[in-house]
């Protein structure tokens, strides 16, 4: 009886066929598939900038894929090395800009109210208006700084994802050349 190794992977339904093709390139054969109708973490695609990236994501429905591979598969040691690097490539999620924008926009009405207070001829309200404009203006500037940092983090995450995508293509080409040499 032939010895085999196996692995079970959870994927989002829209990523299932792509994952099966990807695993087949590393010598894995699909043995079983099971659809799960509950929340769970699964591989899914995320579109960002120039392309799609594979990430782990919380989904409401996922598919469990069971793969098996013969331990006597040709060049298995080389394939395992490439496979290890391939599946450990980093695809970081870009941070959200929602909270920085909410924080920044929260303080804008304070500036408007400060301007209204400055228009009132009474000196106490003018001072209060100036204080409101300064305090809320500083908080808006802090929010802008937060937005700027998050945008830089998004760009950095996108760069890492692009580099990982390029490396993934190189690794797939390597494994395809190894398996193609065995077929011919």
KAJO-V360296 format. One record per residue. N is the residue number from 0. PSI is psi in whole degrees, 0 to 359 (999 if undefined). NEAR is the number of other C-alpha atoms within 8 Angstrom. Layout:
BEGIN
{{N	PSI	NEAR} {N	PSI	NEAR}}
END
This chain:
BEGIN
{{0	135	2} {1	134	5} {2	140	7} {3	158	8} {4	155	8} {5	163	8} {6	146	7} {7	130	8} {8	138	8} {9	129	11} {10	155	14} {11	147	13} {12	325	8} {13	351	6} {14	0	11} {15	306	10} {16	321	7} {17	319	7} {18	321	9} {19	313	9} {20	320	8} {21	313	8} {22	325	10} {23	329	10} {24	334	10} {25	13	10} {26	4	8} {27	144	10} {28	135	9} {29	125	11} {30	324	8} {31	157	7} {32	139	9} {33	126	7} {34	129	8} {35	126	8} {36	61	7} {37	168	7} {38	144	9} {39	168	9} {40	131	9} {41	160	13} {42	135	12} {43	167	12} {44	146	9} {45	128	8} {46	128	8} {47	127	8} {48	247	5} {49	348	5} {50	192	6} {51	141	8} {52	148	11} {53	128	9} {54	163	11} {55	132	8} {56	148	8} {57	123	8} {58	157	10} {59	342	8} {60	136	12} {61	171	16} {62	131	13} {63	125	12} {64	127	13} {65	120	12} {66	152	12} {67	152	12} {68	138	11} {69	137	9} {70	350	9} {71	16	6} {72	134	8} {73	138	6} {74	34	8} {75	324	9} {76	315	6} {77	317	7} {78	320	11} {79	322	9} {80	313	8} {81	317	11} {82	319	10} {83	313	8} {84	318	8} {85	312	10} {86	354	6} {87	9	6} {88	146	8} {89	130	7} {90	77	11} {91	148	9} {92	140	6} {93	139	9} {94	150	7} {95	151	6} {96	0	9} {97	308	6} {98	320	7} {99	322	11} {100	318	10} {101	314	8} {102	313	10} {103	313	14} {104	337	9} {105	328	7} {106	348	12} {107	317	11} {108	329	8} {109	324	10} {110	317	12} {111	316	9} {112	321	10} {113	320	14} {114	321	11} {115	317	9} {116	324	11} {117	335	13} {118	343	7} {119	129	8} {120	351	7} {121	133	6} {122	326	6} {123	318	6} {124	329	11} {125	315	13} {126	316	9} {127	319	11} {128	316	14} {129	316	11} {130	317	9} {131	318	13} {132	316	13} {133	310	8} {134	309	8} {135	325	12} {136	318	12} {137	321	8} {138	324	10} {139	318	13} {140	321	9} {141	319	9} {142	319	12} {143	320	10} {144	318	8} {145	316	9} {146	315	11} {147	316	8} {148	319	8} {149	321	11} {150	318	9} {151	320	8} {152	323	10} {153	316	10} {154	319	9} {155	318	8} {156	319	12} {157	321	12} {158	316	8} {159	318	11} {160	319	12} {161	317	8} {162	318	8} {163	323	11} {164	316	9} {165	316	8} {166	322	9} {167	319	10} {168	320	8} {169	317	8} {170	320	11} {171	319	9} {172	320	8} {173	313	9} {174	325	12} {175	324	9} {176	324	8} {177	313	10} {178	330	10} {179	324	8} {180	331	7} {181	327	7} {182	322	5} {183	999	4}}
END
